[in-house]
């Protein structure tokens, strides 16, 4: 596997780990007047582009896609968009960790599927298996599985001070 592509694939996960475990440091770094969720979203989108470029650099694209591509991609992206619609930017991008008051949501898929946004992302990755070497997909999925474990251990005492 290409080392640069591997680094690109895993690039967001140390960032997410750090934010989850040291949210006050991120709030302080963002400074007064900047929404830490918005800044996180911008950095996360940049890192997502790095991931996609890294995977595209080792992928072969051919048409038509295999039969499983459309259902996996559709279900995966449905879960992603639904979670974002229900939680919004602050709920999706660690608002609770950054001191925001985020209401608890149990509408589908939240309350039904554990970590539905990560499940959706994993399904979307599996949809691309035909074009991308397995090692890169597994590396990306392992990153999601690790972050799912990190986020499962939410310690309220480590949350950032409430944002006013």
C-alpha positions in Angstrom: 0.0 0.0 0.0 1.2 3.5 -0.7 2.3 5.2 2.5 0.9 8.6 1.4 -2.5 7.2 0.5 -2.6 5.4 3.9 -1.7 8.6 5.8 -4.4 10.5 3.8 -7.0 7.8 4.7 -6.3 8.0 8.4 -5.6 11.7 8.6 -9.0 12.7 10.2 -8.9 10.2 13.0 -6.1 11.7 15.2 -7.9 15.0 14.9 -11.2 13.6 16.0 -9.5 11.7 18.9 -7.9 14.9 20.1 -11.1 16.9 19.9 -13.1 14.3 21.7 -10.6 14.0 24.5 -9.4 17.7 24.8 -12.4 19.8 23.8 -11.5 22.8 25.9 -8.2 23.0 24.1 -10.1 23.2 20.8 -12.5 25.8 22.1 -9.6 27.9 23.3 -7.8 27.5 20.0 -10.8 28.6 18.1 -11.0 31.8 20.2 -13.9 33.9 21.3 -16.5 34.7 18.6 -15.7 31.5 16.6 -18.0 28.6 16.8 -15.9 25.5 17.5 -18.4 23.2 15.8 -18.2 25.3 12.6 -14.4 25.4 12.6 -14.4 21.6 13.3 -16.7 21.1 10.3 -14.5 23.2 8.0 -11.4 21.2 9.1 -13.3 17.9 8.8 -14.4 18.7 5.3 -10.8 19.5 4.3 -9.7 16.2 5.8 -12.5 14.4 4.0 -11.2 15.8 0.7 -7.7 14.5 1.6 -9.2 11.1 2.3 -11.0 11.1 -1.1 -8.0 12.2 -3.0 -5.9 9.6 -1.3 -8.3 6.8 -2.2 -8.8 8.0 -5.7 -5.1 7.9 -6.2 -5.1 4.2 -5.7 -8.5 3.4 -7.2 -9.6 2.2 -10.7 -12.9 3.5 -11.9 -14.9 1.6 -14.4 -18.5 1.7 -15.4 -21.1 0.3 -14.8 -20.7 -0.1 -11.0 -21.4 -3.6 -9.5 -25.0 -4.4 -8.5 -24.3 -3.7 -4.8 -23.0 -0.2 -5.3 -26.3 1.8 -5.5 -28.1 0.2 -2.6 -25.1 0.4 -0.3 -24.3 4.0 -1.3 -28.0 5.0 -1.1 -28.5 3.5 2.4 -25.2 4.9 3.6 -25.7 8.4 2.4 -29.4 8.3 3.6 -28.1 7.6 7.1 -25.5 10.3 6.9 -27.9 13.0 5.7 -30.6 12.0 8.1 -28.3 12.2 11.1 -27.1 15.6 10.0 -30.6 16.8 9.4 -31.7 15.7 12.9 -28.6 16.9 14.8 -27.5 19.9 12.8 -24.0 21.1 12.6 -23.5 21.5 16.3 -24.9 18.1 17.1 -22.9 16.4 14.4 -19.6 18.2 15.1 -19.1 17.6 18.9 -21.2 20.5 20.1 -21.9 18.6 23.4 -18.1 18.3 23.9 -17.6 22.0 23.2 -20.1 23.1 25.9 -23.2 23.5 23.8 -26.6 22.3 25.0 -27.7 19.8 22.4 -31.1 18.2 22.8 -31.3 14.4 22.9 -32.8 13.0 19.6 -34.2 9.5 19.3 -35.9 9.7 15.8 -34.8 7.2 13.2 -32.0 6.3 12.7 -30.8 7.7 16.1 -32.1 5.5 18.9 -32.4 2.6 16.4 -29.0 2.1 15.0 -25.9 2.6 17.1 -23.6 5.3 15.5 -25.8 5.6 12.4 -23.6 8.2 10.7 -20.5 6.0 11.0 -22.6 3.0 9.9 -23.7 5.0 6.9 -20.1 6.0 6.1 -18.9 2.4 6.3 -21.7 1.2 4.0 -20.7 4.0 1.5 -17.1 2.8 1.7 -18.1 -0.8 1.1 -20.1 0.3 -2.0 -16.7 1.4 -3.5 -15.0 -1.9 -2.8 -15.0 -2.8 -6.5 -12.7 0.1 -7.4 -10.5 0.5 -4.3 -8.0 -2.0 -2.9 -9.4 -3.7 0.2 -6.5 -2.5 2.4 -7.5 1.1 2.1 -11.2 0.5 2.7 -10.3 -1.6 5.8 -7.9 1.1 7.1 -10.7 3.7 6.7 -13.2 1.4 8.4 -10.8 0.6 11.2 -10.5 4.4 11.8 -14.3 4.6 12.1 -14.4 1.7 14.5 -11.7 3.2 16.7 -13.5 6.6 16.8 -16.8 4.9 17.6 -15.1 3.3 20.6 -13.6 6.6 21.7 -16.9 8.4 21.4 -18.7 5.7 23.3 -16.8 6.8 26.4 -18.1 10.3 26.9 -16.9 11.7 30.1 -19.0 14.8 31.1 -16.2 16.0 33.3 -13.9 16.6 30.3 -16.4 18.8 28.4 -15.5 22.3 27.6 -16.9 25.2 29.6 -20.4 26.2 28.4 -20.3 28.5 25.4 -22.2 31.7 26.1 
